[in-house]
Amino acid sequence: MTHNKALSNKRKEKKLSSKDVANFVEVHVDTYRRWERGDIQPSLGHLRKLCEMLQTTPEEIGFGGYA
């Protein structure tokens, strides 16, 4: 898998830390970082929370074909 720059960029655009997002989505920060690296994908429930916090769509953060 490839690095998910769209997710990382959107988080940085919102001036949030990895830990901020992980806490909101209710996952360990290491899990969130694995999403950003592209090692794993979030579950549908976590993806919805990501989109809510980042005020975006799955497509805009690199998960277009997933949702």
C-alpha positions as CSV (number, residue, x, y, z in Angstrom):
1,M,0.0,0.0,0.0
2,T,1.0,3.6,-0.4
3,H,1.3,6.5,2.0
4,N,-2.1,8.2,2.3
5,K,-1.0,11.8,1.8
6,A,-4.6,13.0,1.3
7,L,-5.5,11.9,4.9
8,S,-2.3,13.4,6.3
9,N,-2.7,16.6,4.4
10,K,-6.3,17.1,5.5
11,R,-5.4,16.5,9.1
12,K,-2.6,19.1,8.9
13,E,-4.9,21.5,7.1
14,K,-7.2,21.3,10.1
15,K,-4.2,21.9,12.4
16,L,-4.8,18.6,14.2
17,S,-2.3,16.1,15.6
18,S,-2.5,12.4,14.9
19,K,-3.4,12.0,18.6
20,D,-6.3,14.4,18.3
21,V,-7.8,12.5,15.4
22,A,-7.1,9.1,17.0
23,N,-8.8,10.2,20.2
24,F,-11.9,11.4,18.3
25,V,-12.2,8.3,16.3
26,E,-11.5,6.2,19.4
27,V,-8.5,4.2,18.2
28,H,-4.9,4.1,19.4
29,V,-2.7,6.7,17.8
30,D,-0.5,3.9,16.3
31,T,-3.6,2.6,14.4
32,Y,-4.3,6.0,13.1
33,R,-0.7,6.4,11.9
34,R,-1.0,3.1,10.1
35,W,-4.0,4.5,8.2
36,E,-1.9,7.5,7.2
37,R,1.0,5.3,6.1
38,G,-1.4,3.1,4.1
39,D,-0.6,-0.1,6.0
40,I,-4.2,-0.7,6.9
41,Q,-7.6,0.8,6.2
42,P,-10.1,2.0,8.7
43,S,-13.4,0.2,9.3
44,L,-16.5,1.8,7.8
45,G,-17.5,3.2,11.3
46,H,-14.1,4.7,11.8
47,L,-14.1,6.1,8.3
48,R,-17.4,7.9,9.0
49,K,-15.9,9.4,12.2
50,L,-12.8,10.5,10.3
51,C,-14.9,12.3,7.7
52,E,-17.0,13.9,10.5
53,M,-13.9,15.2,12.3
54,L,-12.1,16.3,9.2
55,Q,-15.3,17.7,7.5
56,T,-14.6,15.8,4.3
57,T,-15.6,12.8,2.2
58,P,-13.9,9.4,1.9
59,E,-12.8,10.3,-1.6
60,E,-11.0,13.4,-0.4
61,I,-9.0,11.5,2.1
62,G,-8.0,8.6,-0.1
63,F,-10.7,6.1,0.6
64,G,-12.9,6.6,-2.4
65,G,-13.2,3.0,-3.5
66,Y,-13.6,1.8,0.1
67,A,-16.8,3.4,1.3
